[in-house]
Amino acid sequence: MIGANSLFVDPTLRNPSSSSSSSSLCSPFNLGSVQCSSRIQRRRREVVCVELGFLCRRREGKWNGGRIVSMDCFKGRKVKKERKMEVERFGGGGGEEIWDAAEASQLRRFPEHLVIMVNGIVGSAEDWRYAAEQFVKKLPEKVIVHRSECNSSKLTFDGVDLMGERLAEEVSSVVSRRPGVQKISFVAHSLGGLIARYAIGRLYENSHQSRSSVLVGENSSEEQLNRLVQSFEQPCEGRIAGLEPFNFITFATPHLGSRGNKQLPFLCGLPFLERRASQTAHWIVGRTGKHLFLTDNDNGSLPLLLRMVNDCGDLKFMSALRSFKRRVAYANANYDHMVGWRTSSIRRQNELPQSHLLEKNEKYPHIVHVELERSKDVHIEAYARINGQTVELEEEMIKGLTQVPWERVDVSFRKSKQRYIAHNTIQVKSYWINSDGADVVFHMIDNFLL
């Protein structure tokens, strides 16, 4: 047995004039339990043993007219199988899908869990590239990720309702292309969280309604028929686009709007600036500004965000949220100049964790506080009254949204060089600029309900 730094004589090289001396096969040699033989070439300094990734370096010397070949054999790093990520792009705002091609080929089917990722204001599908790739790398056989693109750039000025309708149409299109998917989750950043909340209100159906929408006809596949039969054997539960809802996750989303003290932090909490912002926001960001500052009054109706904390006609906003097995709000506790801590974590001021409770997590250094689901406000009915009464809009929205329990995850980049761009760092919008938020993305993936 030949060990590390051991010697053996290549008998074929004893005669220097031998025609085979330059390229002959040496005797098979044993590396531990690995048999390998390599073609020795005169000018070659290294040969690679393919088995188990051993790397063998060949050194030559002279002995009794022959050659001594010294083999320094050591175990090198195995060549890792690179995961091939399949990316399919759809034009016309159809978004981009990413999945693990090797796993899909091996399993002969696509993963059954569809993850919809939604960008924020003036954003695009690119904003979620890093997180989408990490999803597929860590859960290759489990998820297929769709990065929405129907609301990008200036289209994010069109208003939460119009953007929500577009997202609902896009999701329906995705589901129709992937008949094998069974589960659905949403991951949204900033304004994207409000868009996603509107879209699920549009896509919500009970299980019998959603499954019966599958067309049973001559062109129906056997798989579709089997799914339809199975659906009627299951209890009637809420579905989103016909799929079982699992995770609804938002990052730095202004759930309570941007109106109010320090809900838009770059205004420094100055009352004069906050009042002016609510009056002029629509000049800059169109109907979206009216919705964020709750100044919209379409046909004398309540502000849209206030309507979205209850079911409203054929839009089942709260029924849709309730149908998800988890609802999680990631919020920046500081240095987010776009979205305040209260609005992104759906809390009252006195419910925010005290500074002494903000502690670092060794595995996720920027996660400083995790509040698991609580049901204190569950089943509290919230109705806004506007007939001559002063309405605390923020309080009404909190009561409405907390009819269902939420997990709150507080994030702090206080000691990070990227703290001043915390709003984008929390989602790792661009890895080269926002890399410190990677642990937040991993925390989300590691706790993802499958």
C-alpha positions as CSV (number, residue, x, y, z in Angstrom):
1,M,0.0,0.0,0.0
2,I,1.3,3.4,-0.9
3,G,0.8,6.2,1.5
4,A,1.5,9.9,1.4
5,N,5.0,10.9,0.2
6,S,5.9,7.2,-0.6
7,L,8.1,5.9,-3.4
8,F,7.6,3.2,-6.1
9,V,9.6,2.3,-9.1
10,D,8.0,2.5,-12.5
11,P,9.5,-0.5,-14.3
12,T,8.5,0.8,-17.7
13,L,10.8,3.7,-17.2
14,R,14.0,1.8,-16.4
15,N,15.2,2.0,-19.9
16,P,15.5,5.6,-20.9
17,S,15.6,4.7,-24.6
18,S,12.3,2.8,-24.4
19,S,9.8,4.2,-26.8
20,S,7.1,3.9,-24.2
21,S,8.9,5.8,-21.5
22,S,7.2,9.1,-22.3
23,S,3.6,7.9,-22.2
24,S,3.1,4.5,-20.6
25,L,0.8,3.2,-18.0
26,C,2.3,2.8,-14.6
27,S,1.4,-0.2,-12.5
28,P,-1.9,0.3,-10.6
29,F,-1.2,1.6,-7.2
30,N,-3.3,1.7,-4.1
31,L,-4.3,4.9,-2.3
32,G,-5.8,3.6,1.0
33,S,-8.8,1.7,-0.3
34,V,-8.8,3.5,-3.7
35,Q,-7.3,1.8,-6.8
36,C,-6.2,4.3,-9.4
37,S,-3.8,4.2,-12.3
38,S,-2.7,7.1,-14.4
39,R,-0.9,7.7,-17.7
40,I,2.4,9.2,-16.8
41,Q,3.7,11.8,-19.2
42,R,7.3,13.0,-19.2
43,R,6.5,16.7,-18.9
44,R,3.4,16.4,-16.7
45,R,3.8,17.4,-13.1
46,E,0.4,16.3,-11.8
47,V,-2.0,13.6,-12.3
48,V,-5.5,13.5,-10.8
49,C,-7.1,10.4,-9.4
50,V,-10.7,10.8,-10.2
51,E,-11.9,8.5,-7.4
52,L,-12.8,10.5,-4.3
53,G,-11.0,13.6,-5.5
54,F,-7.5,12.5,-4.6
55,L,-4.7,14.7,-6.0
56,C,-1.4,13.0,-6.7
57,R,1.8,14.9,-7.5
58,R,4.5,13.0,-9.4
59,R,8.2,13.7,-8.7
60,E,11.0,11.9,-10.6
61,G,14.5,10.9,-9.6
62,K,17.2,8.5,-10.8
63,W,18.1,5.1,-9.3
64,N,20.2,2.4,-10.9
65,G,19.6,3.7,-14.4
66,G,15.9,3.7,-13.8
67,R,13.5,6.3,-12.5
68,I,12.0,6.6,-9.1
69,V,8.6,8.2,-9.0
70,S,7.6,9.8,-5.8
71,M,3.9,10.2,-5.3
72,D,2.7,12.8,-2.8
73,C,-0.9,11.7,-2.4
74,F,-3.4,13.6,-0.3
75,K,-7.1,14.0,-0.3
76,G,-8.2,17.2,-2.0
77,R,-11.5,18.8,-2.0
78,K,-14.1,16.9,-3.9
79,V,-15.4,18.5,-7.0
80,K,-18.8,19.7,-5.9
81,K,-21.7,19.1,-8.1
82,E,-22.8,22.6,-9.2
83,R,-26.5,23.0,-9.1
84,K,-27.9,24.1,-12.3
85,M,-30.7,26.6,-11.8
86,E,-33.2,26.8,-14.5
87,V,-34.6,30.3,-15.1
88,E,-37.6,30.9,-17.3
89,R,-38.6,34.5,-18.1
90,F,-42.0,35.5,-19.4
91,G,-42.5,38.7,-21.3
92,G,-45.2,41.3,-20.9
93,G,-44.7,41.6,-17.1
94,G,-45.0,37.9,-16.6
95,G,-42.1,37.7,-14.2
96,E,-39.3,35.2,-13.9
97,E,-39.3,31.7,-12.4
98,I,-36.3,29.8,-11.0
99,W,-35.9,26.2,-9.8
100,D,-33.3,23.4,-9.5
101,A,-33.1,21.8,-12.9
102,A,-31.3,18.7,-11.7
103,E,-33.9,18.0,-9.0
104,A,-36.8,18.5,-11.3
105,S,-35.2,16.1,-13.8
106,Q,-34.5,13.5,-11.2
107,L,-38.0,13.7,-9.7
108,R,-39.5,14.1,-13.1
109,R,-41.7,16.8,-11.9
110,F,-41.5,20.4,-10.7
111,P,-41.5,21.2,-7.0
112,E,-45.0,21.5,-5.6
113,H,-44.5,24.7,-3.5
114,L,-44.8,28.0,-5.4
115,V,-43.2,31.0,-3.8
116,I,-44.3,34.4,-5.2
117,M,-41.8,37.2,-4.5
118,V,-43.1,40.8,-4.9
119,N,-40.9,44.0,-5.2
120,G,-41.5,47.3,-3.5
121,I,-41.9,50.9,-4.9
122,V,-39.8,51.7,-8.0
123,G,-38.5,48.1,-7.8
124,S,-38.3,45.1,-10.1
125,A,-37.9,41.4,-10.1
126,E,-34.2,41.9,-9.8
127,D,-34.6,43.1,-6.2
128,W,-35.3,39.5,-5.1
129,R,-32.6,37.7,-7.1
130,Y,-30.3,36.9,-4.2
131,A,-33.1,35.6,-2.0
132,A,-34.6,33.6,-4.8
133,E,-31.3,31.9,-5.5
134,Q,-30.8,31.1,-1.8
135,F,-34.3,29.6,-1.7
136,V,-33.6,27.2,-4.6
137,K,-30.1,26.3,-3.3
138,K,-31.3,25.4,0.2
139,L,-34.7,23.8,-0.8
140,P,-34.0,22.5,-4.3
141,E,-36.6,19.7,-4.3
142,K,-39.2,21.8,-2.4
143,V,-39.8,25.1,-4.1
144,I,-40.1,26.9,-7.4
145,V,-39.7,30.6,-7.0
146,H,-41.6,33.2,-9.1
147,R,-40.3,36.8,-9.1
148,S,-43.1,39.0,-10.0
149,E,-42.5,41.7,-12.6
150,C,-46.0,43.1,-13.4
151,N,-45.5,46.1,-11.1
152,S,-42.0,47.5,-11.7
153,S,-40.5,51.0,-11.9
154,K,-43.2,53.7,-12.5
155,L,-46.0,51.2,-12.5
156,T,-45.7,51.2,-8.7
157,F,-47.3,54.7,-8.8
158,D,-50.6,53.3,-10.1
159,G,-52.1,52.6,-6.7
160,V,-52.3,49.5,-4.5
161,D,-55.6,48.3,-6.0
162,L,-54.5,48.4,-9.6
163,M,-51.2,46.8,-8.8
164,G,-53.0,44.2,-6.7
165,E,-55.2,43.3,-9.6
166,R,-52.2,42.9,-11.9
167,L,-50.4,40.7,-9.4
168,A,-53.5,38.5,-9.0
169,E,-53.7,38.0,-12.8
170,E,-50.0,37.2,-12.9
171,V,-50.3,34.6,-10.1
172,S,-53.3,33.0,-11.9
173,S,-51.2,32.8,-15.0
174,V,-48.3,31.2,-13.2
175,V,-50.6,28.6,-11.5
176,S,-52.1,27.7,-14.9
177,R,-48.7,27.0,-16.3
178,R,-47.6,24.8,-13.4
179,P,-50.5,22.3,-12.8
180,G,-48.3,20.3,-10.5
181,V,-48.0,23.0,-7.8
182,Q,-50.1,22.4,-4.6
183,K,-48.9,25.0,-2.2
184,I,-48.4,28.8,-2.4
185,S,-46.5,31.4,-0.3
186,F,-45.8,35.1,-0.7
187,V,-42.7,37.0,0.2
188,A,-42.9,40.7,-0.3
189,H,-40.8,43.8,0.3
190,S,-42.1,47.3,1.3
191,L,-45.0,48.4,-0.8
192,G,-45.1,44.9,-2.2
193,G,-46.6,43.6,1.0
194,L,-49.7,45.8,0.5
195,I,-49.9,44.7,-3.1
196,A,-49.7,41.1,-2.1
197,R,-52.4,41.6,0.6
198,Y,-54.7,43.1,-2.1
199,A,-53.9,40.3,-4.6
200,I,-54.7,37.5,-2.2
201,G,-58.0,39.1,-1.4
202,R,-58.8,38.8,-5.0
203,L,-57.5,35.3,-5.4
204,Y,-59.2,33.9,-2.3
205,E,-61.6,31.0,-2.7
206,N,-62.8,28.2,-0.5
207,S,-61.4,24.8,-1.5
208,H,-64.5,23.5,-3.3
209,Q,-64.8,26.7,-5.3
210,S,-61.2,26.7,-6.3
211,R,-61.0,23.0,-7.2
212,S,-64.2,23.0,-9.1
213,S,-62.8,25.8,-11.3
214,V,-60.6,23.1,-12.9
215,L,-62.2,22.4,-16.2
216,V,-63.3,18.8,-16.5
217,G,-63.5,18.0,-20.2
218,E,-61.9,16.0,-23.0
219,N,-58.6,17.9,-22.7
220,S,-58.3,17.6,-19.0
221,S,-55.3,15.6,-17.9
222,E,-55.5,12.6,-15.6
223,E,-53.5,14.5,-13.0
224,Q,-56.0,17.4,-13.0
225,L,-58.9,15.0,-12.6
226,N,-57.2,13.2,-9.7
227,R,-56.5,16.5,-8.0
228,L,-60.2,17.5,-8.4
229,V,-61.4,14.3,-6.9
230,Q,-59.0,14.6,-3.9
231,S,-60.1,18.2,-3.3
232,F,-63.7,17.2,-2.6
233,E,-62.5,14.7,-0.1
234,Q,-60.7,17.4,1.9
235,P,-62.4,19.7,4.4
236,C,-63.5,23.1,3.0
237,E,-60.7,25.5,3.6
238,G,-59.5,28.8,2.1
239,R,-57.4,28.6,-1.0
240,I,-55.4,31.1,-2.9
241,A,-55.5,30.7,-6.6
242,G,-56.7,27.2,-6.0
243,L,-53.6,26.3,-3.9
244,E,-53.0,25.6,-0.2
245,P,-51.7,28.8,1.4
246,F,-48.7,28.4,3.7
247,N,-46.5,31.5,4.4
248,F,-47.3,35.2,4.0
249,I,-44.1,37.1,4.7
250,T,-43.4,40.8,4.5
251,F,-40.2,42.8,4.8
252,A,-40.4,46.4,5.9
253,T,-44.0,46.8,4.7
254,P,-46.0,49.9,5.7
255,H,-49.1,47.8,6.8
256,L,-50.5,50.8,8.6
257,G,-49.6,53.3,5.9
258,S,-47.1,56.1,6.0
259,R,-49.4,58.6,7.8
260,G,-48.6,59.5,11.4
261,N,-45.7,60.3,13.6
262,K,-42.4,58.7,12.4
263,Q,-44.2,56.4,10.0
264,L,-42.0,58.0,7.3
265,P,-38.8,58.3,9.2
266,F,-36.8,60.6,6.9
267,L,-39.2,63.4,7.8
268,C,-37.6,63.2,11.3
269,G,-41.0,63.1,13.1
270,L,-41.6,66.9,12.4
271,P,-45.4,67.5,12.4
272,F,-45.2,70.2,9.7
273,L,-43.3,68.0,7.3
274,E,-45.5,65.0,8.0
275,R,-48.6,67.0,7.2
276,R,-47.1,68.4,4.0
277,A,-46.1,64.9,2.9
278,S,-49.6,63.6,3.3
279,Q,-50.9,66.5,1.2
280,T,-48.3,66.3,-1.6
281,A,-47.3,62.6,-1.8
282,H,-49.6,62.0,-4.8
283,W,-47.7,64.6,-6.8
284,I,-44.6,62.3,-6.6
285,V,-45.9,58.8,-6.5
286,G,-49.4,59.2,-7.9
287,R,-52.4,57.2,-6.5
288,T,-50.0,55.1,-4.5
289,G,-49.2,58.2,-2.4
290,K,-52.9,58.7,-1.6
291,H,-53.2,55.1,-0.5
292,L,-50.1,55.2,1.7
293,F,-51.2,58.4,3.4
294,L,-54.9,57.4,3.6
295,T,-56.1,60.5,1.7
296,D,-57.9,58.6,-1.0
297,N,-61.7,59.0,-1.0
298,D,-62.9,57.2,-4.1
299,N,-66.7,57.7,-4.4
300,G,-66.9,58.6,-0.8
301,S,-65.6,55.3,0.4
302,L,-63.1,54.7,3.3
303,P,-59.4,54.8,2.5
304,L,-58.3,51.6,0.8
305,L,-55.9,50.5,3.5
306,L,-58.7,50.8,6.0
307,R,-61.0,48.7,3.9
308,M,-58.2,46.1,3.5
309,V,-58.4,45.1,7.2
310,N,-61.7,43.4,6.7
311,D,-63.5,41.5,4.0
312,C,-64.9,44.0,1.6
313,G,-67.6,42.8,-0.9
314,D,-66.0,40.2,-3.2
315,L,-62.5,41.1,-1.9
316,K,-61.8,38.7,1.0
317,F,-58.8,40.5,2.5
318,M,-58.9,39.1,6.0
319,S,-60.3,35.7,5.0
320,A,-57.3,35.4,2.6
321,L,-54.8,36.3,5.3
322,R,-56.5,33.9,7.8
323,S,-56.1,31.1,5.3
324,F,-52.3,31.2,5.5
325,K,-50.7,28.9,8.1
326,R,-48.1,31.6,9.0
327,R,-48.0,35.4,8.7
328,V,-44.7,37.0,9.4
329,A,-43.7,40.7,9.5
330,Y,-39.9,41.5,9.3
331,A,-39.3,45.0,10.5
332,N,-36.3,47.3,10.8
333,A,-36.1,48.6,14.4
334,N,-33.9,51.5,13.3
335,Y,-32.2,53.2,10.4
336,D,-35.0,52.5,8.0
337,H,-35.7,55.9,6.5
338,M,-38.6,54.8,4.4
339,V,-40.9,52.7,6.6
340,G,-41.4,53.1,10.4
341,W,-41.0,50.4,13.0
342,R,-44.6,50.5,14.1
343,T,-46.2,50.3,10.7
344,S,-43.9,47.5,9.5
345,S,-44.4,45.3,12.6
346,I,-48.1,46.1,13.0
347,R,-47.7,47.4,16.6
348,R,-48.7,50.2,18.8
349,Q,-46.0,52.4,20.2
350,N,-46.1,50.9,23.6
351,E,-45.9,47.4,22.2
352,L,-42.5,47.9,20.6
353,P,-39.7,45.9,22.4
354,Q,-37.6,47.9,24.8
355,S,-33.9,48.4,23.9
356,H,-32.8,46.0,26.5
357,L,-34.8,43.2,24.8
358,L,-32.9,43.7,21.6
359,E,-30.2,41.1,21.6
360,K,-28.1,39.6,18.9
361,N,-28.6,36.1,17.7
362,E,-25.4,34.2,17.1
363,K,-26.6,32.5,14.0
364,Y,-28.5,35.5,12.7
365,P,-26.6,38.5,14.0
366,H,-29.0,41.1,12.7
367,I,-32.1,39.5,14.1
368,V,-32.6,41.2,17.5
369,H,-36.0,40.1,18.6
370,V,-38.5,37.5,17.6
371,E,-42.1,37.6,18.8
372,L,-44.0,34.4,18.1
373,E,-47.7,34.4,17.2
374,R,-50.0,35.9,19.8
375,S,-53.7,35.9,19.8
376,K,-54.5,38.8,22.2
377,D,-56.4,40.7,19.5
378,V,-57.8,37.8,17.6
379,H,-61.5,38.0,16.9
380,I,-61.7,41.7,17.8
381,E,-64.1,43.2,15.3
382,A,-62.9,46.5,13.8
383,Y,-65.3,48.9,12.1
384,A,-64.5,52.5,11.2
385,R,-67.1,55.2,11.8
386,I,-66.8,58.4,9.9
387,N,-70.2,60.1,10.6
388,G,-69.0,63.1,12.6
389,Q,-66.6,61.1,14.7
390,T,-62.9,61.3,14.9
391,V,-61.4,58.0,13.7
392,E,-58.0,56.8,14.9
393,L,-57.2,55.2,11.5
394,E,-54.0,53.6,12.8
395,E,-55.8,51.9,15.7
396,E,-58.5,50.6,13.5
397,M,-56.0,49.1,11.1
398,I,-54.1,47.4,14.0
399,K,-57.3,45.9,15.3
400,G,-58.3,44.7,11.9
401,L,-55.0,43.1,11.0
402,T,-54.6,41.5,14.4
403,Q,-57.8,39.5,14.0
404,V,-55.2,36.9,12.9
405,P,-52.0,36.2,14.7
406,W,-48.6,37.5,13.3
407,E,-45.0,36.6,14.0
408,R,-42.9,39.7,14.4
409,V,-39.2,39.6,13.6
410,D,-37.2,42.7,14.5
411,V,-34.0,43.5,12.6
412,S,-31.3,46.0,13.4
413,F,-28.3,47.0,11.3
414,R,-27.1,49.5,14.0
415,K,-23.5,48.4,13.9
416,S,-23.4,47.7,10.2
417,K,-21.8,50.0,7.6
418,Q,-24.9,49.4,5.6
419,R,-27.3,50.7,8.3
420,Y,-28.2,53.9,6.4
421,I,-29.7,51.7,3.6
422,A,-31.4,49.3,6.0
423,H,-34.7,49.5,4.0
424,N,-33.0,47.7,1.1
425,T,-30.5,45.7,3.1
426,I,-33.2,43.8,4.9
427,Q,-34.1,42.0,1.6
428,V,-30.5,42.1,0.1
429,K,-31.7,44.0,-2.9
430,S,-28.2,43.9,-4.3
431,Y,-25.7,41.6,-2.7
432,W,-22.7,43.8,-3.3
433,I,-24.3,46.7,-1.6
434,N,-26.7,45.0,0.9
435,S,-24.8,41.8,1.8
436,D,-25.2,42.3,5.6
437,G,-28.9,41.4,5.2
438,A,-28.0,37.8,4.1
439,D,-28.6,36.4,7.6
440,V,-32.1,37.9,7.6
441,V,-32.8,36.1,4.3
442,F,-31.5,32.8,5.7
443,H,-33.6,33.2,8.8
444,M,-36.6,33.5,6.6
445,I,-35.7,30.4,4.6
446,D,-34.7,28.3,7.7
447,N,-38.1,29.0,9.3
448,F,-40.1,28.6,6.1
449,L,-43.1,26.3,6.5
450,L,-43.1,23.6,3.8
